[in-house]
Amino acid sequence: MRTTFIPRHAGLVAALAAALCLPSLAIGQVALQGKPSASQIIQALQAPQGAKPKTRGLSLGNSEGPAPEPVEKTTMRAVDLEIPFEFNSARLSEDGKEILVQLGQALTSDSLSGVKSIVLEGHTDAKGNAGYNRVLSLRRAQTVKDFLAQKQSVPASKLKAVGKGSTELADPKNPEDGVNRRVRVIVDG
């Protein structure tokens, strides 16, 4: 007879591992190519109509008065933008600046006024050293953050720059393709 050892907390570990993977699945994501307009960016980042699901809570004990209102969950949405930079640099090209003007107009619009946080993820292709790509992607995301805060009046307190390097390729089958060089804008709220 063969005995298989299963750790006492194996189920908990599996559930935790699955839960850690779920947030990335919950983000609605769109890729916009070329020079999208502010209205196209708004459309990509707006929460869908009726996308504020209500949750229920459990209260133990006796409480007087009406039950509290259900809490609204926020929905994270993302858009990938091809923001051109000079080669091997965090310096924006003129086309990159034009795209960021449109992004700034979108992020400061009434339509996205409820956004509480904005994560700017820099991504590179797989050419070159992974460590260098991670640093370059962070520098590019920081450049986007600085441009939006300084030139487009997006509150800096809402913005966070993150460098992903080549860890999350847009096209894993073509790791050196230019489509992998992008900035992902993730909004929450």
Secondary structure, 3 states (H helix, E strand, C coil): CCCCCCCCCHHHHHHHHHHHHHHHHCCEEEEECCCCCHHHHHHHHCCCCCCCCECCCCCCCCCCCCCCCCCECCCCEEEEECCCECCCCCCECHHHHHHHHHHHHHHCCHHHCCCCEEEEEEECCCCCCHHHHHHHHHHHHHHHHHHHHHHCCCCHHHEEEEEEECCCCCCCCCCCCHHHCEEEEEEEC
